[in-house]
Amino acid sequence: NAKKSKCWSLAEGYPCCERKGTKVKRISDSGKEYGYEHGSWCGITDLQRCPYYGKYKCCSKICKAKKFTKSGKALGYENGKWCSIPYKCENE
């Protein structure tokens, strides 16, 4: 399955997190983020970081919205492409 083949944490011995609401519970020394689901660690992906997972990548450097979608989701503009404003920006 294409989703699993893009899962960075498989190489670390953990699946990627599946639930949208899974929160970061641990950050490794190398900066990799892990959540906890189904009784084990899992790798945090854009699904947990951004509301527009799949259609746009998460913005990595900005939190300010340039425009909003019809459904009210905030989009930024970074590296010449639209990106989804991360959930963490809601607190800024």
PDB file of N, CA, C and O in Angstrom:
ATOM      1  N   ASN A   1       0.849  -1.186   0.000  1.00  0.00           N
ATOM      2  CA  ASN A   1       0.000   0.000   0.000  1.00  0.00           C
ATOM      3  C   ASN A   1       0.888   1.241   0.000  1.00  0.00           C
ATOM      4  O   ASN A   1       1.902   1.300   0.695  1.00  0.00           O
ATOM      5  N   ALA A   2       0.491   2.208  -0.778  1.00  0.00           N
ATOM      6  CA  ALA A   2       1.311   3.409  -1.003  1.00  0.00           C
ATOM      7  C   ALA A   2       1.549   4.184   0.286  1.00  0.00           C
ATOM      8  O   ALA A   2       2.633   4.730   0.491  1.00  0.00           O
ATOM      9  N   LYS A   3       0.544   4.235   1.157  1.00  0.00           N
ATOM     10  CA  LYS A   3       0.676   4.977   2.402  1.00  0.00           C
ATOM     11  C   LYS A   3       1.791   4.376   3.263  1.00  0.00           C
ATOM     12  O   LYS A   3       2.596   5.111   3.835  1.00  0.00           O
ATOM     13  N   LYS A   4       1.841   3.051   3.356  1.00  0.00           N
ATOM     14  CA  LYS A   4       2.850   2.388   4.172  1.00  0.00           C
ATOM     15  C   LYS A   4       4.240   2.540   3.573  1.00  0.00           C
ATOM     16  O   LYS A   4       5.219   2.615   4.316  1.00  0.00           O
ATOM     17  N   SER A   5       4.352   2.587   2.251  1.00  0.00           N
ATOM     18  CA  SER A   5       5.666   2.692   1.627  1.00  0.00           C
ATOM     19  C   SER A   5       6.304   4.056   1.910  1.00  0.00           C
ATOM     20  O   SER A   5       7.523   4.189   1.804  1.00  0.00           O
ATOM     21  N   LYS A   6       5.522   5.055   2.261  1.00  0.00           N
ATOM     22  CA  LYS A   6       6.041   6.381   2.573  1.00  0.00           C
ATOM     23  C   LYS A   6       6.214   6.576   4.078  1.00  0.00           C
ATOM     24  O   LYS A   6       6.480   7.686   4.541  1.00  0.00           O
ATOM     25  N   CYS A   7       6.064   5.514   4.821  1.00  0.00           N
ATOM     26  CA  CYS A   7       6.112   5.596   6.279  1.00  0.00           C
ATOM     27  C   CYS A   7       7.561   5.576   6.760  1.00  0.00           C
ATOM     28  O   CYS A   7       8.209   4.530   6.727  1.00  0.00           O
ATOM     29  N   TRP A   8       8.068   6.714   7.203  1.00  0.00           N
ATOM     30  CA  TRP A   8       9.461   6.855   7.625  1.00  0.00           C
ATOM     31  C   TRP A   8       9.817   5.962   8.799  1.00  0.00           C
ATOM     32  O   TRP A   8      10.951   5.493   8.896  1.00  0.00           O
ATOM     33  N   SER A   9       8.857   5.718   9.699  1.00  0.00           N
ATOM     34  CA  SER A   9       9.178   5.011  10.932  1.00  0.00           C
ATOM     35  C   SER A   9       9.279   3.491  10.768  1.00  0.00           C
ATOM     36  O   SER A   9       9.722   2.809  11.692  1.00  0.00           O
ATOM     37  N   LEU A  10       8.879   2.947   9.618  1.00  0.00           N
ATOM     38  CA  LEU A  10       9.033   1.510   9.391  1.00  0.00           C
ATOM     39  C   LEU A  10      10.510   1.109   9.471  1.00  0.00           C
ATOM     40  O   LEU A  10      10.842   0.037   9.976  1.00  0.00           O
ATOM     41  N   ALA A  11      11.380   1.971   8.973  1.00  0.00           N
ATOM     42  CA  ALA A  11      12.818   1.703   9.028  1.00  0.00           C
ATOM     43  C   ALA A  11      13.328   1.693  10.468  1.00  0.00           C
ATOM     44  O   ALA A  11      14.386   1.131  10.751  1.00  0.00           O
ATOM     45  N   GLU A  12      12.573   2.317  11.378  1.00  0.00           N
ATOM     46  CA  GLU A  12      12.936   2.374  12.802  1.00  0.00           C
ATOM     47  C   GLU A  12      12.291   1.224  13.576  1.00  0.00           C
ATOM     48  O   GLU A  12      12.533   1.059  14.771  1.00  0.00           O
ATOM     49  N   GLY A  13      11.455   0.417  12.876  1.00  0.00           N
ATOM     50  CA  GLY A  13      10.790  -0.705  13.528  1.00  0.00           C
ATOM     51  C   GLY A  13       9.410  -0.390  14.079  1.00  0.00           C
ATOM     52  O   GLY A  13       8.861  -1.170  14.858  1.00  0.00           O
ATOM     53  N   TYR A  14       8.835   0.761  13.680  1.00  0.00           N
ATOM     54  CA  TYR A  14       7.512   1.161  14.163  1.00  0.00           C
ATOM     55  C   TYR A  14       6.626   1.540  12.976  1.00  0.00           C
ATOM     56  O   TYR A  14       7.121   2.066  11.979  1.00  0.00           O
ATOM     57  N   PRO A  15       5.321   1.278  13.075  1.00  0.00           N
ATOM     58  CA  PRO A  15       4.413   1.726  12.010  1.00  0.00           C
ATOM     59  C   PRO A  15       4.194   3.232  12.108  1.00  0.00           C
ATOM     60  O   PRO A  15       4.524   3.839  13.126  1.00  0.00           O
ATOM     61  N   CYS A  16       3.652   3.829  11.079  1.00  0.00           N
ATOM     62  CA  CYS A  16       3.233   5.221  11.174  1.00  0.00           C
ATOM     63  C   CYS A  16       1.893   5.278  11.904  1.00  0.00           C
ATOM     64  O   CYS A  16       1.083   4.356  11.809  1.00  0.00           O
ATOM     65  N   CYS A  17       1.675   6.346  12.617  1.00  0.00           N
ATOM     66  CA  CYS A  17       0.412   6.521  13.336  1.00  0.00           C
ATOM     67  C   CYS A  17      -0.731   6.595  12.327  1.00  0.00           C
ATOM     68  O   CYS A  17      -0.566   7.132  11.231  1.00  0.00           O
ATOM     69  N   GLU A  18      -1.873   6.060  12.696  1.00  0.00           N
ATOM     70  CA  GLU A  18      -3.021   5.994  11.804  1.00  0.00           C
ATOM     71  C   GLU A  18      -4.119   6.998  12.128  1.00  0.00           C
ATOM     72  O   GLU A  18      -4.860   7.424  11.242  1.00  0.00           O
ATOM     73  N   ARG A  19      -4.223   7.378  13.416  1.00  0.00           N
ATOM     74  CA  ARG A  19      -5.307   8.271  13.828  1.00  0.00           C
ATOM     75  C   ARG A  19      -4.895   9.728  13.705  1.00  0.00           C
ATOM     76  O   ARG A  19      -3.786  10.116  14.071  1.00  0.00           O
ATOM     77  N   LYS A  20      -5.804  10.511  13.188  1.00  0.00           N
ATOM     78  CA  LYS A  20      -5.556  11.946  12.999  1.00  0.00           C
ATOM     79  C   LYS A  20      -5.245  12.656  14.314  1.00  0.00           C
ATOM     80  O   LYS A  20      -4.414  13.563  14.355  1.00  0.00           O
ATOM     81  N   GLY A  21      -5.903  12.249  15.366  1.00  0.00           N
ATOM     82  CA  GLY A  21      -5.774  12.943  16.650  1.00  0.00           C
ATOM     83  C   GLY A  21      -4.624  12.498  17.521  1.00  0.00           C
ATOM     84  O   GLY A  21      -4.492  12.983  18.645  1.00  0.00           O
ATOM     85  N   THR A  22      -3.782  11.590  17.047  1.00  0.00           N
ATOM     86  CA  THR A  22      -2.652  11.118  17.854  1.00  0.00           C
ATOM     87  C   THR A  22      -1.654  12.259  18.069  1.00  0.00           C
ATOM     88  O   THR A  22      -1.240  12.931  17.125  1.00  0.00           O
ATOM     89  N   LYS A  23      -1.284  12.455  19.318  1.00  0.00           N
ATOM     90  CA  LYS A  23      -0.376  13.543  19.689  1.00  0.00           C
ATOM     91  C   LYS A  23       1.056  13.036  19.819  1.00  0.00           C
ATOM     92  O   LYS A  23       1.285  11.847  20.039  1.00  0.00           O
ATOM     93  N   VAL A  24       2.011  13.942  19.683  1.00  0.00           N
ATOM     94  CA  VAL A  24       3.424  13.613  19.877  1.00  0.00           C
ATOM     95  C   VAL A  24       3.642  13.309  21.356  1.00  0.00           C
ATOM     96  O   VAL A  24       3.329  14.129  22.219  1.00  0.00           O
ATOM     97  N   LYS A  25       4.177  12.129  21.639  1.00  0.00           N
ATOM     98  CA  LYS A  25       4.449  11.724  23.022  1.00  0.00           C
ATOM     99  C   LYS A  25       5.941  11.675  23.310  1.00  0.00           C
ATOM    100  O   LYS A  25       6.365  11.744  24.464  1.00  0.00           O
ATOM    101  N   ARG A  26       6.742  11.552  22.238  1.00  0.00           N
ATOM    102  CA  ARG A  26       8.187  11.443  22.429  1.00  0.00           C
ATOM    103  C   ARG A  26       8.897  11.982  21.187  1.00  0.00           C
ATOM    104  O   ARG A  26       8.442  11.778  20.061  1.00  0.00           O
ATOM    105  N   ILE A  27      10.005  12.666  21.405  1.00  0.00           N
ATOM    106  CA  ILE A  27      10.842  13.142  20.308  1.00  0.00           C
ATOM    107  C   ILE A  27      12.225  12.532  20.513  1.00  0.00           C
ATOM    108  O   ILE A  27      12.827  12.692  21.575  1.00  0.00           O
ATOM    109  N   SER A  28      12.724  11.835  19.498  1.00  0.00           N
ATOM    110  CA  SER A  28      14.028  11.168  19.609  1.00  0.00           C
ATOM    111  C   SER A  28      15.153  12.196  19.591  1.00  0.00           C
ATOM    112  O   SER A  28      14.929  13.369  19.293  1.00  0.00           O
ATOM    113  N   ASP A  29      16.350  11.751  19.910  1.00  0.00           N
ATOM    114  CA  ASP A  29      17.524  12.629  19.887  1.00  0.00           C
ATOM    115  C   ASP A  29      17.754  13.207  18.495  1.00  0.00           C
ATOM    116  O   ASP A  29      18.325  14.288  18.353  1.00  0.00           O
ATOM    117  N   SER A  30      17.304  12.476  17.457  1.00  0.00           N
ATOM    118  CA  SER A  30      17.478  12.950  16.081  1.00  0.00           C
ATOM    119  C   SER A  30      16.305  13.814  15.607  1.00  0.00           C
ATOM    120  O   SER A  30      16.267  14.234  14.450  1.00  0.00           O
ATOM    121  N   GLY A  31      15.335  14.080  16.518  1.00  0.00           N
ATOM    122  CA  GLY A  31      14.218  14.964  16.190  1.00  0.00           C
ATOM    123  C   GLY A  31      12.994  14.282  15.608  1.00  0.00           C
ATOM    124  O   GLY A  31      12.042  14.957  15.215  1.00  0.00           O
ATOM    125  N   LYS A  32      13.001  12.959  15.545  1.00  0.00           N
ATOM    126  CA  LYS A  32      11.842  12.236  15.010  1.00  0.00           C
ATOM    127  C   LYS A  32      10.756  12.166  16.065  1.00  0.00           C
ATOM    128  O   LYS A  32      11.024  11.922  17.242  1.00  0.00           O
ATOM    129  N   GLU A  33       9.506  12.386  15.617  1.00  0.00           N
ATOM    130  CA  GLU A  33       8.369  12.453  16.539  1.00  0.00           C
ATOM    131  C   GLU A  33       7.604  11.135  16.556  1.00  0.00           C
ATOM    132  O   GLU A  33       7.336  10.537  15.515  1.00  0.00           O
ATOM    133  N   TYR A  34       7.260  10.700  17.769  1.00  0.00           N
ATOM    134  CA  TYR A  34       6.522   9.456  17.952  1.00  0.00           C
ATOM    135  C   TYR A  34       5.251   9.705  18.742  1.00  0.00           C
ATOM    136  O   TYR A  34       5.211  10.531  19.654  1.00  0.00           O
ATOM    137  N   GLY A  35       4.216   8.970  18.369  1.00  0.00           N
ATOM    138  CA  GLY A  35       2.972   8.952  19.115  1.00  0.00           C
ATOM    139  C   GLY A  35       2.783   7.557  19.690  1.00  0.00           C
ATOM    140  O   GLY A  35       3.676   6.716  19.589  1.00  0.00           O
ATOM    141  N   TYR A  36       1.616   7.305  20.296  1.00  0.00           N
ATOM    142  CA  TYR A  36       1.334   6.004  20.896  1.00  0.00           C
ATOM    143  C   TYR A  36      -0.068   5.587  20.486  1.00  0.00           C
ATOM    144  O   TYR A  36      -1.043   6.265  20.806  1.00  0.00           O
ATOM    145  N   GLU A  37      -0.166   4.470  19.779  1.00  0.00           N
ATOM    146  CA  GLU A  37      -1.453   3.921  19.337  1.00  0.00           C
ATOM    147  C   GLU A  37      -1.437   2.402  19.460  1.00  0.00           C
ATOM    148  O   GLU A  37      -0.391   1.772  19.301  1.00  0.00           O
ATOM    149  N   HIS A  38      -2.578   1.827  19.738  1.00  0.00           N
ATOM    150  CA  HIS A  38      -2.738   0.364  19.767  1.00  0.00           C
ATOM    151  C   HIS A  38      -1.690  -0.305  20.663  1.00  0.00           C
ATOM    152  O   HIS A  38      -1.248  -1.417  20.374  1.00  0.00           O
ATOM    153  N   GLY A  39      -1.295   0.362  21.737  1.00  0.00           N
ATOM    154  CA  GLY A  39      -0.363  -0.223  22.688  1.00  0.00           C
ATOM    155  C   GLY A  39       1.098  -0.190  22.278  1.00  0.00           C
ATOM    156  O   GLY A  39       1.923  -0.870  22.888  1.00  0.00           O
ATOM    157  N   SER A  40       1.439   0.597  21.244  1.00  0.00           N
ATOM    158  CA  SER A  40       2.856   0.694  20.864  1.00  0.00           C
ATOM    159  C   SER A  40       3.161   2.045  20.229  1.00  0.00           C
ATOM    160  O   SER A  40       2.254   2.791  19.860  1.00  0.00           O
ATOM    161  N   TRP A  41       4.448   2.348  20.107  1.00  0.00           N
ATOM    162  CA  TRP A  41       4.898   3.598  19.499  1.00  0.00           C
ATOM    163  C   TRP A  41       4.610   3.593  18.016  1.00  0.00           C
ATOM    164  O   TRP A  41       4.560   2.537  17.386  1.00  0.00           O
ATOM    165  N   CYS A  42       4.422   4.776  17.462  1.00  0.00           N
ATOM    166  CA  CYS A  42       4.205   4.938  16.019  1.00  0.00           C
ATOM    167  C   CYS A  42       4.801   6.271  15.583  1.00  0.00           C
ATOM    168  O   CYS A  42       4.940   7.195  16.385  1.00  0.00           O
ATOM    169  N   GLY A  43       5.146   6.355  14.315  1.00  0.00           N
ATOM    170  CA  GLY A  43       5.752   7.569  13.781  1.00  0.00           C
ATOM    171  C   GLY A  43       4.714   8.611  13.410  1.00  0.00           C
ATOM    172  O   GLY A  43       3.752   8.312  12.703  1.00  0.00           O
ATOM    173  N   ILE A  44       4.905   9.829  13.883  1.00  0.00           N
ATOM    174  CA  ILE A  44       4.012  10.950  13.572  1.00  0.00           C
ATOM    175  C   ILE A  44       4.255  11.384  12.118  1.00  0.00           C
ATOM    176  O   ILE A  44       5.399  11.519  11.684  1.00  0.00           O
ATOM    177  N   THR A  45       3.173  11.596  11.384  1.00  0.00           N
ATOM    178  CA  THR A  45       3.255  12.030   9.990  1.00  0.00           C
ATOM    179  C   THR A  45       2.443  13.310   9.792  1.00  0.00           C
ATOM    180  O   THR A  45       1.897  13.855  10.751  1.00  0.00           O
ATOM    181  N   ASP A  46       2.366  13.782   8.567  1.00  0.00           N
ATOM    182  CA  ASP A  46       1.567  14.972   8.267  1.00  0.00           C
ATOM    183  C   ASP A  46       0.092  14.781   8.612  1.00  0.00           C
ATOM    184  O   ASP A  46      -0.609  15.769   8.831  1.00  0.00           O
ATOM    185  N   LEU A  47      -0.399  13.545   8.668  1.00  0.00           N
ATOM    186  CA  LEU A  47      -1.798  13.300   9.046  1.00  0.00           C
ATOM    187  C   LEU A  47      -2.072  13.876  10.432  1.00  0.00           C
ATOM    188  O   LEU A  47      -3.146  14.427  10.675  1.00  0.00           O
ATOM    189  N   GLN A  48      -1.100  13.749  11.345  1.00  0.00           N
ATOM    190  CA  GLN A  48      -1.277  14.278  12.702  1.00  0.00           C
ATOM    191  C   GLN A  48      -0.878  15.748  12.799  1.00  0.00           C
ATOM    192  O   GLN A  48      -1.287  16.430  13.738  1.00  0.00           O
ATOM    193  N   ARG A  49      -0.099  16.244  11.863  1.00  0.00           N
ATOM    194  CA  ARG A  49       0.415  17.608  11.947  1.00  0.00           C
ATOM    195  C   ARG A  49      -0.463  18.663  11.287  1.00  0.00           C
ATOM    196  O   ARG A  49      -0.472  19.814  11.723  1.00  0.00           O
ATOM    197  N   CYS A  50      -1.206  18.289  10.236  1.00  0.00           N
ATOM    198  CA  CYS A  50      -1.907  19.284   9.422  1.00  0.00           C
ATOM    199  C   CYS A  50      -3.335  18.876   9.080  1.00  0.00           C
ATOM    200  O   CYS A  50      -3.619  17.694   8.886  1.00  0.00           O
ATOM    201  N   PRO A  51      -4.229  19.851   9.008  1.00  0.00           N
ATOM    202  CA  PRO A  51      -5.623  19.559   8.695  1.00  0.00           C
ATOM    203  C   PRO A  51      -5.879  19.188   7.238  1.00  0.00           C
ATOM    204  O   PRO A  51      -6.914  18.594   6.933  1.00  0.00           O
ATOM    205  N   TYR A  52      -4.965  19.522   6.337  1.00  0.00           N
ATOM    206  CA  TYR A  52      -5.216  19.253   4.913  1.00  0.00           C
ATOM    207  C   TYR A  52      -4.302  18.147   4.400  1.00  0.00           C
ATOM    208  O   TYR A  52      -3.781  18.228   3.288  1.00  0.00           O
ATOM    209  N   TYR A  53      -4.110  17.106   5.222  1.00  0.00           N
ATOM    210  CA  TYR A  53      -3.266  15.970   4.878  1.00  0.00           C
ATOM    211  C   TYR A  53      -3.698  15.356   3.547  1.00  0.00           C
ATOM    212  O   TYR A  53      -4.888  15.162   3.298  1.00  0.00           O
ATOM    213  N   GLY A  54      -2.732  15.058   2.712  1.00  0.00           N
ATOM    214  CA  GLY A  54      -3.024  14.409   1.447  1.00  0.00           C
ATOM    215  C   GLY A  54      -3.068  15.364   0.278  1.00  0.00           C
ATOM    216  O   GLY A  54      -2.452  15.106  -0.756  1.00  0.00           O
ATOM    217  N   LYS A  55      -3.786  16.461   0.423  1.00  0.00           N
ATOM    218  CA  LYS A  55      -3.895  17.419  -0.670  1.00  0.00           C
ATOM    219  C   LYS A  55      -2.706  18.378  -0.695  1.00  0.00           C
ATOM    220  O   LYS A  55      -2.201  18.718  -1.765  1.00  0.00           O
ATOM    221  N   TYR A  56      -2.264  18.809   0.480  1.00  0.00           N
ATOM    222  CA  TYR A  56      -1.129  19.735   0.585  1.00  0.00           C
ATOM    223  C   TYR A  56      -0.145  19.218   1.624  1.00  0.00           C
ATOM    224  O   TYR A  56      -0.548  18.578   2.596  1.00  0.00           O
ATOM    225  N   LYS A  57       1.122  19.485   1.431  1.00  0.00           N
ATOM    226  CA  LYS A  57       2.121  19.181   2.459  1.00  0.00           C
ATOM    227  C   LYS A  57       1.957  20.188   3.589  1.00  0.00           C
ATOM    228  O   LYS A  57       1.392  21.264   3.394  1.00  0.00           O
ATOM    229  N   CYS A  58       2.449  19.837   4.763  1.00  0.00           N
ATOM    230  CA  CYS A  58       2.447  20.774   5.886  1.00  0.00           C
ATOM    231  C   CYS A  58       3.435  21.896   5.611  1.00  0.00           C
ATOM    232  O   CYS A  58       4.508  21.666   5.052  1.00  0.00           O
ATOM    233  N   CYS A  59       3.073  23.106   6.002  1.00  0.00           N
ATOM    234  CA  CYS A  59       4.022  24.218   5.959  1.00  0.00           C
ATOM    235  C   CYS A  59       5.089  23.923   7.011  1.00  0.00           C
ATOM    236  O   CYS A  59       4.771  23.477   8.114  1.00  0.00           O
ATOM    237  N   SER A  60       6.333  24.167   6.677  1.00  0.00           N
ATOM    238  CA  SER A  60       7.388  23.855   7.635  1.00  0.00           C
ATOM    239  C   SER A  60       7.952  25.088   8.336  1.00  0.00           C
ATOM    240  O   SER A  60       8.551  24.973   9.405  1.00  0.00           O
ATOM    241  N   LYS A  61       7.766  26.265   7.742  1.00  0.00           N
ATOM    242  CA  LYS A  61       8.386  27.462   8.318  1.00  0.00           C
ATOM    243  C   LYS A  61       7.411  28.556   8.687  1.00  0.00           C
ATOM    244  O   LYS A  61       7.790  29.500   9.380  1.00  0.00           O
ATOM    245  N   ILE A  62       6.164  28.462   8.248  1.00  0.00           N
ATOM    246  CA  ILE A  62       5.237  29.573   8.479  1.00  0.00           C
ATOM    247  C   ILE A  62       3.976  29.120   9.208  1.00  0.00           C
ATOM    248  O   ILE A  62       3.590  27.952   9.159  1.00  0.00           O
ATOM    249  N   CYS A  63       3.357  30.065   9.875  1.00  0.00           N
ATOM    250  CA  CYS A  63       2.093  29.817  10.558  1.00  0.00           C
ATOM    251  C   CYS A  63       0.993  30.775  10.098  1.00  0.00           C
ATOM    252  O   CYS A  63      -0.164  30.629  10.492  1.00  0.00           O
ATOM    253  N   LYS A  64       1.350  31.746   9.271  1.00  0.00           N
ATOM    254  CA  LYS A  64       0.374  32.744   8.850  1.00  0.00           C
ATOM    255  C   LYS A  64      -0.325  32.305   7.567  1.00  0.00           C
ATOM    256  O   LYS A  64       0.325  31.976   6.574  1.00  0.00           O
ATOM    257  N   ALA A  65      -1.654  32.304   7.601  1.00  0.00           N
ATOM    258  CA  ALA A  65      -2.447  31.899   6.441  1.00  0.00           C
ATOM    259  C   ALA A  65      -2.421  32.971   5.355  1.00  0.00           C
ATOM    260  O   ALA A  65      -2.529  34.163   5.642  1.00  0.00           O
ATOM    261  N   LYS A  66      -2.277  32.540   4.127  1.00  0.00           N
ATOM    262  CA  LYS A  66      -2.357  33.432   2.961  1.00  0.00           C
ATOM    263  C   LYS A  66      -3.762  33.402   2.374  1.00  0.00           C
ATOM    264  O   LYS A  66      -4.231  34.386   1.801  1.00  0.00           O
ATOM    265  N   LYS A  67      -4.437  32.239   2.529  1.00  0.00           N
ATOM    266  CA  LYS A  67      -5.817  32.129   2.067  1.00  0.00           C
ATOM    267  C   LYS A  67      -6.487  30.984   2.810  1.00  0.00           C
ATOM    268  O   LYS A  67      -5.832  30.182   3.477  1.00  0.00           O
ATOM    269  N   PHE A  68      -7.800  30.927   2.680  1.00  0.00           N
ATOM    270  CA  PHE A  68      -8.590  29.880   3.316  1.00  0.00           C
ATOM    271  C   PHE A  68      -9.375  29.130   2.259  1.00  0.00           C
ATOM    272  O   PHE A  68      -9.836  29.720   1.281  1.00  0.00           O
ATOM    273  N   THR A  69      -9.529  27.813   2.458  1.00  0.00           N
ATOM    274  CA  THR A  69     -10.307  27.003   1.523  1.00  0.00           C
ATOM    275  C   THR A  69     -11.793  27.250   1.779  1.00  0.00           C
ATOM    276  O   THR A  69     -12.153  27.904   2.758  1.00  0.00           O
ATOM    277  N   LYS A  70     -12.649  26.734   0.912  1.00  0.00           N
ATOM    278  CA  LYS A  70     -14.099  26.873   1.094  1.00  0.00           C
ATOM    279  C   LYS A  70     -14.561  26.249   2.407  1.00  0.00           C
ATOM    280  O   LYS A  70     -15.553  26.685   2.991  1.00  0.00           O
ATOM    281  N   SER A  71     -13.843  25.232   2.866  1.00  0.00           N
ATOM    282  CA  SER A  71     -14.212  24.576   4.127  1.00  0.00           C
ATOM    283  C   SER A  71     -13.559  25.248   5.340  1.00  0.00           C
ATOM    284  O   SER A  71     -13.720  24.781   6.468  1.00  0.00           O
ATOM    285  N   GLY A  72     -12.816  26.354   5.110  1.00  0.00           N
ATOM    286  CA  GLY A  72     -12.260  27.125   6.209  1.00  0.00           C
ATOM    287  C   GLY A  72     -10.874  26.715   6.668  1.00  0.00           C
ATOM    288  O   GLY A  72     -10.388  27.222   7.680  1.00  0.00           O
ATOM    289  N   LYS A  73     -10.225  25.810   5.948  1.00  0.00           N
ATOM    290  CA  LYS A  73      -8.885  25.390   6.328  1.00  0.00           C
ATOM    291  C   LYS A  73      -7.859  26.411   5.834  1.00  0.00           C
ATOM    292  O   LYS A  73      -7.945  26.905   4.710  1.00  0.00           O
ATOM    293  N   ALA A  74      -6.897  26.712   6.687  1.00  0.00           N
ATOM    294  CA  ALA A  74      -5.888  27.728   6.383  1.00  0.00           C
ATOM    295  C   ALA A  74      -4.766  27.157   5.519  1.00  0.00           C
ATOM    296  O   ALA A  74      -4.251  26.069   5.774  1.00  0.00           O
ATOM    297  N   LEU A  75      -4.402  27.925   4.488  1.00  0.00           N
ATOM    298  CA  LEU A  75      -3.283  27.560   3.625  1.00  0.00           C
ATOM    299  C   LEU A  75      -2.226  28.648   3.665  1.00  0.00           C
ATOM    300  O   LEU A  75      -2.539  29.838   3.695  1.00  0.00           O
ATOM    301  N   GLY A  76      -0.978  28.226   3.665  1.00  0.00           N
ATOM    302  CA  GLY A  76       0.142  29.142   3.564  1.00  0.00           C
ATOM    303  C   GLY A  76       0.785  28.965   2.201  1.00  0.00           C
ATOM    304  O   GLY A  76       0.333  28.150   1.396  1.00  0.00           O
ATOM    305  N   TYR A  77       1.832  29.721   1.943  1.00  0.00           N
ATOM    306  CA  TYR A  77       2.550  29.622   0.670  1.00  0.00           C
ATOM    307  C   TYR A  77       4.031  29.563   0.983  1.00  0.00           C
ATOM    308  O   TYR A  77       4.589  30.478   1.589  1.00  0.00           O
ATOM    309  N   GLU A  78       4.665  28.473   0.562  1.00  0.00           N
ATOM    310  CA  GLU A  78       6.049  28.230   0.926  1.00  0.00           C
ATOM    311  C   GLU A  78       6.757  27.510  -0.219  1.00  0.00           C
ATOM    312  O   GLU A  78       6.210  26.564  -0.786  1.00  0.00           O
ATOM    313  N   ASN A  79       7.941  27.939  -0.555  1.00  0.00           N
ATOM    314  CA  ASN A  79       8.730  27.304  -1.621  1.00  0.00           C
ATOM    315  C   ASN A  79       7.973  27.204  -2.939  1.00  0.00           C
ATOM    316  O   ASN A  79       8.109  26.223  -3.670  1.00  0.00           O
ATOM    317  N   GLY A  80       7.174  28.228  -3.237  1.00  0.00           N
ATOM    318  CA  GLY A  80       6.443  28.263  -4.496  1.00  0.00           C
ATOM    319  C   GLY A  80       5.225  27.375  -4.565  1.00  0.00           C
ATOM    320  O   GLY A  80       4.678  27.159  -5.646  1.00  0.00           O
ATOM    321  N   LYS A  81       4.778  26.844  -3.406  1.00  0.00           N
ATOM    322  CA  LYS A  81       3.614  25.945  -3.392  1.00  0.00           C
ATOM    323  C   LYS A  81       2.721  26.255  -2.189  1.00  0.00           C
ATOM    324  O   LYS A  81       3.184  26.745  -1.159  1.00  0.00           O
ATOM    325  N   TRP A  82       1.430  25.956  -2.348  1.00  0.00           N
ATOM    326  CA  TRP A  82       0.500  26.074  -1.231  1.00  0.00           C
ATOM    327  C   TRP A  82       0.809  24.958  -0.236  1.00  0.00           C
ATOM    328  O   TRP A  82       1.194  23.854  -0.622  1.00  0.00           O
ATOM    329  N   CYS A  83       0.635  25.262   1.043  1.00  0.00           N
ATOM    330  CA  CYS A  83       0.873  24.268   2.090  1.00  0.00           C
ATOM    331  C   CYS A  83      -0.184  24.431   3.182  1.00  0.00           C
ATOM    332  O   CYS A  83      -0.783  25.496   3.335  1.00  0.00           O
ATOM    333  N   SER A  84      -0.394  23.374   3.918  1.00  0.00           N
ATOM    334  CA  SER A  84      -1.384  23.362   4.993  1.00  0.00           C
ATOM    335  C   SER A  84      -0.756  23.905   6.277  1.00  0.00           C
ATOM    336  O   SER A  84       0.312  23.454   6.692  1.00  0.00           O
ATOM    337  N   ILE A  85      -1.421  24.869   6.899  1.00  0.00           N
ATOM    338  CA  ILE A  85      -0.937  25.444   8.159  1.00  0.00           C
ATOM    339  C   ILE A  85      -1.062  24.372   9.252  1.00  0.00           C
ATOM    340  O   ILE A  85      -2.157  23.857   9.479  1.00  0.00           O
ATOM    341  N   PRO A  86       0.035  24.031   9.926  1.00  0.00           N
ATOM    342  CA  PRO A  86       0.014  22.968  10.941  1.00  0.00           C
ATOM    343  C   PRO A  86      -0.885  23.292  12.133  1.00  0.00           C
ATOM    344  O   PRO A  86      -1.120  24.455  12.459  1.00  0.00           O
ATOM    345  N   TYR A  87      -1.383  22.224  12.776  1.00  0.00           N
ATOM    346  CA  TYR A  87      -2.193  22.394  13.974  1.00  0.00           C
ATOM    347  C   TYR A  87      -1.452  23.178  15.054  1.00  0.00           C
ATOM    348  O   TYR A  87      -2.068  23.946  15.793  1.00  0.00           O
ATOM    349  N   LYS A  88      -0.132  22.990  15.153  1.00  0.00           N
ATOM    350  CA  LYS A  88       0.652  23.668  16.209  1.00  0.00           C
ATOM    351  C   LYS A  88       0.539  25.183  16.109  1.00  0.00           C
ATOM    352  O   LYS A  88       0.746  25.884  17.099  1.00  0.00           O
ATOM    353  N   CYS A  89       0.217  25.692  14.937  1.00  0.00           N
ATOM    354  CA  CYS A  89       0.103  27.142  14.749  1.00  0.00           C
ATOM    355  C   CYS A  89      -1.150  27.722  15.397  1.00  0.00           C
ATOM    356  O   CYS A  89      -1.239  28.931  15.610  1.00  0.00           O
ATOM    357  N   GLU A  90      -2.114  26.866  15.711  1.00  0.00           N
ATOM    358  CA  GLU A  90      -3.334  27.345  16.345  1.00  0.00           C
ATOM    359  C   GLU A  90      -3.040  27.963  17.703  1.00  0.00           C
ATOM    360  O   GLU A  90      -3.805  28.793  18.194  1.00  0.00           O
ATOM    361  N   ASN A  91      -1.932  27.556  18.308  1.00  0.00           N
ATOM    362  CA  ASN A  91      -1.552  28.059  19.631  1.00  0.00           C
ATOM    363  C   ASN A  91      -0.670  29.296  19.577  1.00  0.00           C
ATOM    364  O   ASN A  91      -0.298  29.841  20.616  1.00  0.00           O
ATOM    365  N   GLU A  92      -0.333  29.743  18.370  1.00  0.00           N
ATOM    366  CA  GLU A  92       0.578  30.898  18.238  1.00  0.00           C
ATOM    367  C   GLU A  92      -0.167  32.164  17.946  1.00  0.00           C
ATOM    368  O   GLU A  92       0.445  33.222  17.806  1.00  0.00           O
TER     369      GLU A  92
END
